[in-house]
């Protein structure tokens, strides 16, 4: 994907993940993009451990993989901060 699509994809994934994890009030647009992009990498890594493919484009499967990674990332940050 091009850099613009990564930013859009990351922002969308980060926003949905922050809403699922009830962290939307703590994150701005920039942090949503970062969480989404890092979540896509983390989700791809998790799926590779399970023998599946990672993020491979702008499609529903990639969105779900990135969302999984972003949710795990937000959960880990919340656990490290001490707020559950």
NORSUL-V597426 format. One record per residue. N is the residue number from 1. RES is the residue in one small letter. D_LAST is the distance of its C-alpha to the last C-alpha in Angstrom with 1 decimal. Layout:
<<N	RES	D_LAST> <N	RES	D_LAST>>
This chain:
<<1	x	34.0> <2	x	35.1> <3	x	33.0> <4	x	33.0> <5	x	31.8> <6	x	29.0> <7	x	27.9> <8	x	28.1> <9	x	26.5> <10	x	23.6> <11	x	23.1> <12	x	23.2> <13	x	20.8> <14	x	18.3> <15	x	18.6> <16	x	18.2> <17	x	15.1> <18	x	13.5> <19	x	14.6> <20	x	13.3> <21	x	9.7> <22	x	10.2> <23	x	10.5> <24	x	14.3> <25	x	14.8> <26	x	13.5> <27	x	15.9> <28	x	19.6> <29	x	22.2> <30	x	22.7> <31	x	19.1> <32	x	19.0> <33	x	22.2> <34	x	20.9> <35	x	17.7> <36	x	20.1> <37	x	22.7> <38	x	20.6> <39	x	18.9> <40	x	22.5> <41	x	23.5> <42	x	20.5> <43	x	21.1> <44	x	24.8> <45	x	24.3> <46	x	22.2> <47	x	24.9> <48	x	27.7> <49	x	26.4> <50	x	26.8> <51	x	30.2> <52	x	29.6> <53	x	30.2> <54	x	27.8> <55	x	28.0> <56	x	31.7> <57	x	32.2> <58	x	31.2> <59	x	30.9> <60	x	28.6> <61	x	28.0> <62	x	27.1> <63	x	24.8> <64	x	22.9> <65	x	22.8> <66	x	21.5> <67	x	18.9> <68	x	17.7> <69	x	17.6> <70	x	15.9> <71	x	13.0> <72	x	12.8> <73	x	13.1> <74	x	10.3> <75	x	8.0> <76	x	9.7> <77	x	9.5> <78	x	5.8> <79	x	6.2> <80	x	9.3> <81	x	8.5> <82	x	6.3> <83	x	3.7> <84	x	0.0>>
